[in-house]
Amino acid sequence: MSKQADQRIAELSDALEEHNYRYHVLAEPGVSDAEYDAMMAELLTLEEAHPLLRKADSPAQRVGGEPTSDFPSVRHSAPMLSLDNSYSRQDVLAFDQRVRDALPDEEVSYVAELKTDGVALSLLYENSRLVRAATRGNGTQGDEITANARAIRAVPLRLRFSGVNCEVRGEVYMPRSAFATLNLNREKRDLPLFANPRNSTAGTLKQQNPGVVASRDLRFFAYWLARADDPAATHTQHLLTLRELGFPVNPAYANCPHMEAVFEFYARFESERDALDYEIDGIVIKVDELNQQRRLGATAKSPRGAMAYKFRASQSRTVLREIRLQVGRTGTVSPVAILDPVLLAGSTVRRATLHNDDEIRRKDIRIGDTVILEKGGDVIPKVVGVEAEDRPPGTDPFIFPNTCPACSSELVRDAEEAAIRCLNPACPGQLKRRLGHFAGRNAMDVEGLGTALIEQLVDRGLVRDVGDLYALDRDSLAGLERLGDRSAQSVIDNLDHSRQRPFDRVLFALGILHVGTTVARTLAAAFPSVELLAAATLEELEAVEEIGPTIARSINDFFRNPAATALVEKLKLAALQLEASAPPSAQRQSYFTGKTVVLTGSLQRYTRDESVELVERLAGRVATSVSGKTDIVVAGEKAGAKLAKAEQLQIEVLDEEAFLAHLATAGVE
């Protein structure tokens, strides 16, 4: 019987892998879904009855991983670089010229591919079997998510040829149809909806249970291959090889002998993008010859032989039905447009930002108007204009109310900003946002304390300020909707762990107006306890470099409020870190020693917080604004006014490559 079972298990495994290949790679399903499910059920039954015959690469074991809360970091064999990108045709022509200048007297051709809007994934195969999967992370190292990658049917567990050792990279994405179904099911269960397919893909890959990943119909497109003794001469050949090995490869690519062919490919898919069942935000242009790619090399963040040509922001038109007011954690009351549902850049939009009252007046936006929507960076929808000729008769200009929608307190217009604020410290609308900020990743990082739970805690009167969180126990959480005993205990445990967050994180978590992460670090260094900070005068605060009159007044006002005094006492009783730990006995000498550094734009290798920590570890000081006292400006992608001011003041500017070189000289990898 065991021999027969072994033979049948092998037959079913081979058949299921073949059907996966036909479905995901060839787009030619060989069996119906019902037939596939029947074969899978038979295989599961056989492996359950004969556990010694179960193989790690069995199709039935895609969801065999145990739930985990740990995604260990792994180092990539070669950096997963990001691409330079632009919306400009002139920038694309300039890229082509740079390539040709670097390869004089050589023929250059390109491959144009669609830029799938998903999450990059690295897959490592040994002897043709999947052994590791990792996210891009910071480009040098990422999170190891092998169990979750195995749950994606489009990812081969074993390759179609034996004895292959290779690394494959590609994009995990969620089809629009699957995204719509996912949100429909969540809406029926009264759960928060996902914003867009990319966000839901990223969130799914970090799920602790591979079974959840398997249920969400993620897909995969491969686009990069590295293997020893690679016979391929071109990127096109790599795409063909990936397909032969069993990977889905997006068939929408073109070989382009010149730039006009690239622009034709771009124009075609910019017009067809909404007809696809997956989101794209541009095209990727790559030098086809692999030898030329190698000789062109890369900067610290991007290959010189490739770039992304992004599509212009998508626009749609719909009717504005309501202007709803939303209260932020600092009391700012922001208008939100409630719209007739409309498809925009592949997702259904029902809400959009209106920014503030001044913007509503400037654009003369009225309820009932047909408005023009745009996705800024194809992420956040905003109202950019009004079709005035379609305005129905009898509409009135929108009048911003005088009272807070959450607590009915009087609203006050900020004299220095366009903001309108509620100044009531007990406002429940502000409290909900403050709790969300307090629990956020860069603050106290309390996992499980999400929007739905916060709403219940405030609405039921269980929490009146962030200090009350540390008085919660399992009994007080009992009976809350969608919160079982295990989840309740997890929240309590995570709150307990958060007591160890350092003083600067606690300061940031308090949500003091104008105090971000960098300012919080500066304050913690200058006033190493909450008592010293609370007692500081305006003059003492302004004497700290980077603390100007506006920030000083905000800090002073916060600590003069009796509610803040009571809150600090609660946090002391909760044993939070309200004093700065002793500084390291010795800092490493480096290029940054004794220098004031300003960071602007986004870096690929490190996050903003990581970069700040590195500069401070190397005896530098990080500032938030450029002035005559600034020594160095580190400029990443999309550096704006700070870079311009640095150039105007003739301050030294380091791009990411130079920044990383100085870090390396100081012994930082």
PECOR-V876333 format. One record per backbone hydrogen bond with DSSP energy under -1.0 kcal/mol. CO is the residue of the C=O (numbers start at 1). NH is the residue of the N-H. E is the energy in kcal/mol with one decimal. If there is no record, write none. Layout:
# PECOR-V876333
co:CO nh:NH e:E
co:CO nh:NH e:E
This chain:
# PECOR-V876333
co:1 nh:5 e:-2.8
co:2 nh:6 e:-2.6
co:3 nh:7 e:-2.1
co:4 nh:8 e:-2.6
co:5 nh:9 e:-3.0
co:6 nh:10 e:-2.1
co:7 nh:11 e:-2.3
co:8 nh:12 e:-2.8
co:9 nh:13 e:-2.6
co:10 nh:14 e:-2.5
co:11 nh:15 e:-2.4
co:12 nh:16 e:-2.8
co:13 nh:17 e:-2.4
co:14 nh:18 e:-2.3
co:15 nh:19 e:-2.4
co:16 nh:20 e:-2.3
co:17 nh:21 e:-2.3
co:18 nh:22 e:-2.6
co:19 nh:23 e:-2.2
co:20 nh:24 e:-3.1
co:21 nh:25 e:-2.1
co:21 nh:26 e:-1.8
co:22 nh:28 e:-3.2
co:32 nh:36 e:-2.3
co:33 nh:37 e:-2.8
co:34 nh:38 e:-2.0
co:35 nh:39 e:-2.1
co:36 nh:40 e:-2.4
co:37 nh:41 e:-2.4
co:38 nh:42 e:-2.1
co:39 nh:43 e:-2.3
co:40 nh:44 e:-2.5
co:41 nh:45 e:-2.2
co:42 nh:46 e:-2.4
co:43 nh:47 e:-2.6
co:44 nh:48 e:-2.0
co:45 nh:49 e:-2.0
co:46 nh:50 e:-1.9
co:50 nh:53 e:-2.1
co:51 nh:54 e:-1.1
co:55 nh:58 e:-1.6
co:58 nh:61 e:-1.9
co:59 nh:62 e:-1.1
co:61 nh:64 e:-1.9
co:72 nh:144 e:-2.8
co:74 nh:142 e:-2.2
co:79 nh:81 e:-1.3
co:84 nh:308 e:-3.1
co:86 nh:310 e:-2.6
co:88 nh:92 e:-1.4
co:89 nh:93 e:-2.2
co:90 nh:94 e:-2.1
co:91 nh:95 e:-2.1
co:92 nh:96 e:-2.3
co:93 nh:97 e:-2.1
co:94 nh:98 e:-2.3
co:95 nh:99 e:-2.3
co:96 nh:100 e:-2.4
co:97 nh:101 e:-2.5
co:98 nh:102 e:-1.9
co:103 nh:106 e:-1.5
co:109 nh:288 e:-2.6
co:110 nh:256 e:-3.4
co:111 nh:286 e:-2.4
co:112 nh:254 e:-2.2
co:113 nh:284 e:-3.0
co:114 nh:116 e:-1.1
co:115 nh:281 e:-1.8
co:116 nh:118 e:-1.6
co:119 nh:172 e:-3.1
co:121 nh:170 e:-2.0
co:122 nh:134 e:-2.3
co:123 nh:168 e:-2.8
co:124 nh:131 e:-2.9
co:124 nh:132 e:-1.3
co:125 nh:166 e:-1.7
co:126 nh:129 e:-1.8
co:128 nh:159 e:-2.6
co:129 nh:126 e:-2.4
co:132 nh:124 e:-3.0
co:133 nh:145 e:-2.2
co:134 nh:122 e:-2.9
co:136 nh:139 e:-2.1
co:139 nh:80 e:-2.9
co:140 nh:76 e:-2.7
co:141 nh:138 e:-1.9
co:142 nh:74 e:-2.8
co:143 nh:135 e:-2.3
co:145 nh:149 e:-2.4
co:146 nh:150 e:-2.3
co:149 nh:152 e:-1.7
co:152 nh:155 e:-2.1
co:157 nh:130 e:-2.7
co:164 nh:128 e:-3.2
co:166 nh:125 e:-3.0
co:167 nh:226 e:-2.2
co:168 nh:123 e:-3.3
co:169 nh:223 e:-2.8
co:169 nh:224 e:-1.5
co:170 nh:121 e:-2.5
co:171 nh:221 e:-2.1
co:172 nh:119 e:-2.5
co:173 nh:219 e:-3.2
co:175 nh:179 e:-2.4
co:176 nh:180 e:-2.6
co:177 nh:181 e:-2.0
co:178 nh:182 e:-2.6
co:179 nh:183 e:-2.5
co:180 nh:184 e:-2.1
co:181 nh:185 e:-2.4
co:182 nh:186 e:-2.0
co:183 nh:187 e:-2.5
co:184 nh:188 e:-1.9
co:185 nh:189 e:-1.2
co:186 nh:191 e:-3.1
co:187 nh:190 e:-1.4
co:196 nh:200 e:-2.1
co:197 nh:201 e:-2.2
co:198 nh:202 e:-2.6
co:199 nh:203 e:-2.5
co:200 nh:204 e:-2.1
co:201 nh:205 e:-2.3
co:204 nh:207 e:-1.8
co:208 nh:68 e:-2.3
co:209 nh:212 e:-1.4
co:209 nh:213 e:-1.1
co:210 nh:214 e:-2.5
co:211 nh:215 e:-1.2
co:213 nh:216 e:-1.5
co:219 nh:173 e:-2.0
co:221 nh:171 e:-2.6
co:224 nh:169 e:-2.0
co:226 nh:167 e:-2.5
co:233 nh:290 e:-2.2
co:234 nh:238 e:-1.4
co:235 nh:239 e:-2.1
co:236 nh:240 e:-1.9
co:237 nh:241 e:-2.5
co:238 nh:242 e:-2.8
co:239 nh:243 e:-1.7
co:240 nh:244 e:-2.0
co:241 nh:245 e:-2.3
co:242 nh:247 e:-2.5
co:245 nh:160 e:-1.8
co:248 nh:222 e:-3.0
co:251 nh:253 e:-1.8
co:254 nh:112 e:-2.8
co:256 nh:110 e:-3.0
co:258 nh:262 e:-1.1
co:259 nh:263 e:-2.6
co:260 nh:264 e:-2.1
co:261 nh:265 e:-2.0
co:262 nh:266 e:-2.5
co:263 nh:267 e:-2.6
co:264 nh:268 e:-2.3
co:265 nh:269 e:-2.0
co:266 nh:270 e:-2.1
co:267 nh:271 e:-1.6
co:268 nh:272 e:-1.3
co:269 nh:273 e:-1.2
co:272 nh:275 e:-1.9
co:273 nh:276 e:-1.1
co:277 nh:176 e:-2.8
co:279 nh:117 e:-2.9
co:281 nh:311 e:-2.0
co:282 nh:115 e:-2.7
co:283 nh:309 e:-2.9
co:284 nh:113 e:-2.5
co:285 nh:307 e:-1.9
co:286 nh:111 e:-2.6
co:288 nh:235 e:-2.8
co:289 nh:293 e:-2.1
co:290 nh:294 e:-2.3
co:291 nh:295 e:-2.1
co:292 nh:296 e:-2.3
co:293 nh:297 e:-1.7
co:297 nh:304 e:-2.6
co:301 nh:82 e:-1.6
co:302 nh:299 e:-2.9
co:305 nh:287 e:-2.7
co:307 nh:285 e:-3.1
co:308 nh:86 e:-1.7
co:309 nh:283 e:-2.2
co:314 nh:375 e:-1.3
co:316 nh:373 e:-3.4
co:318 nh:371 e:-2.9
co:319 nh:340 e:-2.1
co:320 nh:368 e:-3.0
co:322 nh:338 e:-3.0
co:324 nh:336 e:-3.1
co:326 nh:334 e:-3.0
co:328 nh:331 e:-1.6
co:331 nh:422 e:-2.2
co:332 nh:328 e:-2.9
co:334 nh:326 e:-2.8
co:335 nh:354 e:-1.7
co:336 nh:324 e:-2.8
co:337 nh:352 e:-1.5
co:338 nh:321 e:-2.6
co:338 nh:322 e:-1.5
co:342 nh:349 e:-3.2
co:344 nh:347 e:-1.7
co:347 nh:344 e:-2.8
co:349 nh:342 e:-1.6
co:350 nh:339 e:-3.1
co:352 nh:337 e:-3.2
co:353 nh:383 e:-1.7
co:354 nh:356 e:-2.0
co:356 nh:360 e:-1.7
co:357 nh:361 e:-2.3
co:358 nh:362 e:-2.8
co:359 nh:363 e:-2.3
co:360 nh:365 e:-2.0
co:366 nh:369 e:-2.0
co:369 nh:320 e:-2.8
co:370 nh:387 e:-3.0
co:371 nh:318 e:-1.8
co:372 nh:384 e:-2.6
co:373 nh:316 e:-1.5
co:374 nh:382 e:-2.8
co:375 nh:378 e:-2.2
co:376 nh:379 e:-1.4
co:376 nh:380 e:-1.3
co:380 nh:376 e:-2.5
co:381 nh:353 e:-1.9
co:382 nh:374 e:-2.3
co:385 nh:372 e:-2.7
co:386 nh:388 e:-1.4
co:387 nh:390 e:-1.8
co:388 nh:391 e:-1.5
co:402 nh:411 e:-3.3
co:404 nh:408 e:-2.1
co:409 nh:404 e:-3.1
co:412 nh:421 e:-3.2
co:419 nh:414 e:-2.7
co:420 nh:333 e:-3.3
co:421 nh:412 e:-2.9
co:424 nh:427 e:-1.7
co:427 nh:431 e:-2.3
co:428 nh:432 e:-2.0
co:429 nh:433 e:-1.4
co:430 nh:434 e:-2.9
co:431 nh:435 e:-2.6
co:432 nh:436 e:-1.8
co:433 nh:437 e:-2.4
co:434 nh:438 e:-2.9
co:435 nh:439 e:-2.0
co:437 nh:440 e:-1.1
co:438 nh:444 e:-2.1
co:439 nh:446 e:-1.6
co:440 nh:443 e:-1.1
co:440 nh:445 e:-2.7
co:446 nh:449 e:-1.5
co:448 nh:450 e:-1.5
co:450 nh:454 e:-2.5
co:451 nh:455 e:-2.7
co:452 nh:456 e:-1.6
co:453 nh:457 e:-2.5
co:454 nh:458 e:-2.3
co:455 nh:459 e:-2.7
co:456 nh:460 e:-2.2
co:457 nh:462 e:-1.9
co:457 nh:463 e:-1.4
co:458 nh:461 e:-1.5
co:465 nh:468 e:-1.4
co:466 nh:469 e:-1.1
co:467 nh:470 e:-1.1
co:468 nh:471 e:-1.6
co:469 nh:472 e:-1.2
co:473 nh:477 e:-1.5
co:477 nh:480 e:-1.8
co:480 nh:483 e:-1.1
co:484 nh:488 e:-2.6
co:485 nh:489 e:-2.5
co:486 nh:490 e:-2.2
co:487 nh:491 e:-2.1
co:488 nh:492 e:-2.1
co:489 nh:493 e:-2.8
co:490 nh:494 e:-2.5
co:491 nh:495 e:-2.4
co:492 nh:496 e:-2.1
co:493 nh:497 e:-2.3
co:494 nh:498 e:-1.6
co:496 nh:499 e:-1.2
co:497 nh:500 e:-1.7
co:498 nh:501 e:-1.9
co:502 nh:506 e:-1.8
co:503 nh:507 e:-2.5
co:504 nh:508 e:-2.1
co:505 nh:509 e:-2.4
co:506 nh:510 e:-1.5
co:508 nh:511 e:-1.5
co:512 nh:515 e:-2.3
co:516 nh:520 e:-2.3
co:517 nh:521 e:-1.8
co:518 nh:522 e:-2.2
co:519 nh:523 e:-2.7
co:520 nh:524 e:-2.4
co:521 nh:525 e:-1.8
co:522 nh:526 e:-2.0
co:523 nh:527 e:-3.3
co:528 nh:580 e:-2.5
co:529 nh:533 e:-2.0
co:530 nh:534 e:-2.7
co:531 nh:535 e:-1.8
co:537 nh:541 e:-2.5
co:538 nh:542 e:-2.6
co:539 nh:543 e:-1.2
co:541 nh:544 e:-1.5
co:544 nh:547 e:-2.2
co:548 nh:552 e:-2.6
co:549 nh:553 e:-2.5
co:550 nh:554 e:-1.9
co:551 nh:555 e:-2.5
co:552 nh:556 e:-2.6
co:553 nh:557 e:-2.7
co:554 nh:558 e:-2.1
co:555 nh:559 e:-2.2
co:556 nh:560 e:-1.2
co:558 nh:561 e:-1.0
co:561 nh:565 e:-1.7
co:562 nh:566 e:-2.3
co:563 nh:567 e:-2.1
co:564 nh:568 e:-2.6
co:565 nh:569 e:-1.8
co:566 nh:570 e:-1.9
co:567 nh:571 e:-2.4
co:568 nh:572 e:-2.1
co:569 nh:573 e:-2.2
co:570 nh:574 e:-1.7
co:571 nh:576 e:-2.2
co:572 nh:575 e:-1.7
co:576 nh:578 e:-1.2
co:578 nh:530 e:-2.2
co:590 nh:593 e:-1.3
co:592 nh:595 e:-2.4
co:595 nh:621 e:-2.8
co:596 nh:631 e:-2.2
co:596 nh:632 e:-2.0
co:597 nh:623 e:-2.9
co:598 nh:634 e:-2.8
co:600 nh:636 e:-3.0
co:602 nh:637 e:-2.9
co:607 nh:611 e:-2.3
co:608 nh:612 e:-2.4
co:609 nh:613 e:-2.3
co:610 nh:614 e:-2.1
co:611 nh:615 e:-2.4
co:612 nh:616 e:-2.4
co:613 nh:617 e:-2.3
co:614 nh:618 e:-1.5
co:615 nh:620 e:-2.7
co:616 nh:619 e:-1.6
co:617 nh:588 e:-1.2
co:619 nh:594 e:-2.9
co:621 nh:597 e:-3.4
co:627 nh:630 e:-1.7
co:632 nh:598 e:-2.3
co:633 nh:654 e:-2.7
co:634 nh:600 e:-2.5
co:637 nh:602 e:-2.1
co:640 nh:644 e:-1.9
co:641 nh:645 e:-2.5
co:642 nh:646 e:-2.2
co:643 nh:647 e:-2.4
co:644 nh:648 e:-2.0
co:645 nh:649 e:-2.4
co:646 nh:651 e:-2.9
co:652 nh:633 e:-2.4
co:654 nh:635 e:-2.6
co:655 nh:659 e:-2.5
co:656 nh:660 e:-2.8
co:657 nh:661 e:-1.8
co:658 nh:662 e:-2.1
co:659 nh:663 e:-2.0
co:660 nh:664 e:-2.7
co:661 nh:665 e:-2.1
co:662 nh:666 e:-1.4
co:663 nh:668 e:-2.9
co:664 nh:667 e:-1.7
